[in-house]
Amino acid sequence: MFPRELRTERLYLRAATPETVDPLTLYQHCSRDAPGIDDLTRYLTWDPHETPKATHDFLTDCETAFAEGEAANYVVTPREAPDEVAGMTGLRPDWEHDRAEMGLWLRPAHQGNGYAAERARALARVAFDRLDCGTLVVTVNVDNEPSLRAVRGYMDDLGGREEGTLRAFMRYEGGEVVDVVRFSVTQSEWAAATGAPPVSDLVVD
């Protein structure tokens, strides 16, 4: 159902499994000792991993969700440094409501260079051309100004819009509930804005 690997101009998106990324390598960027981890996870719904086993189990869960069509989680790596983990991105379909939601985290060293927009264009192709979803959605913590700026930019390019604020919508692992800003783009809006490029151009056999 989901492509196992996508290749964009500057990035590889590879399905997250214990085989496609070394759990110890990913753990180095997800652990409590990782550089910038507090800033990275401040607006995310997951806490830093306590042990390498937690990272391995996370990747196993990603592999299961991928196989069962529940979600596609991808490790983001630069094409110029294919063994380096830049971050992770995901696409989660909601079949009942004919939509999919995408998310992203990038290590500080890989922020601010357009990677968010580049992988968003790729996942939009997956959502609309491969999965035939009616709508693609992104939600962002209202206090996460850098992400809000990035999402406003690429959702506008995709033909989407900012819908507004959803109050008390997102719950963090620690129990905190926060407001989010929701963005969306429909398949017809995306097609009108982009010409509906096929995802097959990005899929790595």
N, C-alpha and C positions, 0 to 999 in steps of 0.2 A: 504493500500500500504506500508507505513512505519511501522516498529515495534513501538509500543507505549513505550516499555521499554526493555532495554538490560542490561544484567548483565555480567560483565567481572570478572576477578580474584579479582580485588580490587575496582571496580566501579559499580555504577548504572548510566545508562543514561536513563532519563525519559523525555518523550515528554513535552515540555514547555507549560503549560497552567496555568490559574489562579487557577486551582484546584490541580495541581500536585506540585506547589511551591507557598508558600505564597508571594504575591506581595510585602508586607512590608519587608519580609526577603530578597528577591532579591534586593529590592531598597537599603537596607543597604549596599550592595556591589557594586551598580551601581550609587549611588548618588555622588554629588560633595564632600560630606563630608566623603566618604568611604576611609579607609586607603589605601594609595598607588594608588589612582584612576588616578592620572596624569601619573604615569609610566605605569599603566595598559592600558590606552586608547591612549597612545602616538602613537602607530602604528595600532590602530583599526579605523574602518570607522564609529564608533558611538561616540557620546559625552556623558558625564555623564548625568543621568536622573535628571531633575530639581524637579520633584514631584513624590510621590507614584503613582499618577494617570498615569504618563507617563510609569511607570513600568507595571502597570496593563494593559494599552493599548498595550504595547509591547507584553505582554504575550497573549493577545487576538489575536493580529495579528499573532503570532506564531501558535496559535491554528487553525486559519483560513487557513493559508498556509499549515499546516499539513493535514487538512481535504481535501483540494483541490489538494493535491499532488504536491504543488509548492516547498515545502522545509520541512525538518525535523529538528527542533531545539530541542536540548536536554539539560536539566539541568544535570550537572555532580556532583554526590555526592559520597563520599567514602562509601564503604560498612560497614566499621567499625564505621561510623558516618553518617547514612543515612539521618539525618535532616540537615546536614551541606552542604551549597552550595560551591562547589569547583570552579565552573565556568560554562561555557556553550559551547556547540559544535553544529555544524550544517552540514547538507548535502543538497545541492541544485542541483537537476537534471537540465540538459539542454537537453531536449528530442530531440530537433532539431539536435543537434550536437553529440548525443549519449555519453554524458559525465556527470559527476557530480563533484561539487567542495565542498570541506569540509573546515571548519574553526573552530577556537577554541580560547577561552580566559580562562585563569585560574587566580585565585587570587594569589598574591605573595606567600602566605603561602603554596600553593599547586603546585608551580612550581619547576622544577628540580628533580622530583621524578619518572619520567617515565609515568605519567598519559597521557601526550600527545600521546605517542606511543601506549599505551594500548587502548585508545579510537579510535585511527586511525586504528588499526587492526580491531576493531569492526565495524567501519563505512565502511571500505573497504569490509567487508562481506556483509553489507547492499547494497552497491553500485553495487557489482558484482553478488552476489548470489540472492538477492531479487529483485533488480531493473534491473539487466542484462545490466548495462551501459558498454560501450566499454572502457571508460577511466575515471580515477579518477584524479582530479587536485587539487593542493594546490598553492596559491600565497602568497608571504611574502614580506613585505616592505624591500627594499634593505638595510636599516639601522638597521633592527631589528636582530642583531647578535644572541641573545639567541634563537629566534625562528628559524632562519636559521640553526643553529646547530642541533636543535631538529628535524626539518623536514628532513634535510639531512640524519640523522640517521634512522628515521623510514621509510622514503620512500625507502632507500636502502634495508632495511629489507623486505619491501613489493615487491621488485623487480623493483622499479621505478627508475627515473633518474631526474637530474636537467637539464631543457631545456635551461635556459638562462634568460636574463633580458628583461622585457617588459617595454619600456620607456613610461612615462606619462600615466600609465595604471589605477591606482587606485585614485579615488576622495574621499576625506574626506568630512564630513558634513559641515565643514567650507569653503569648496571650494578648498583646497589645492590638487594638483595633484602630485602623486609620482610614482617613478619607483618601480617595483616589480620583484622578482625572481619567476619563475614558475617551478613547479615540476609536474611530471605526471607518472602514471603507468597504463598500459593497463590491461584488464582482463586476457589476456594470460600470460603476465609477472607476474601478481599477482599469477595466478594459478601455474606457474612453480616455483615460489619462496616459496610459502606457502603450496602447496598441495590443495588449494581451499577449506578450511574448511567451512562448511555450517553455515549460520547465525542462523539457528534454534537452535543451541547449546547455543546461547546467549539470545534468546528471552524469556522473562518472560510472562507466560500466564496470 
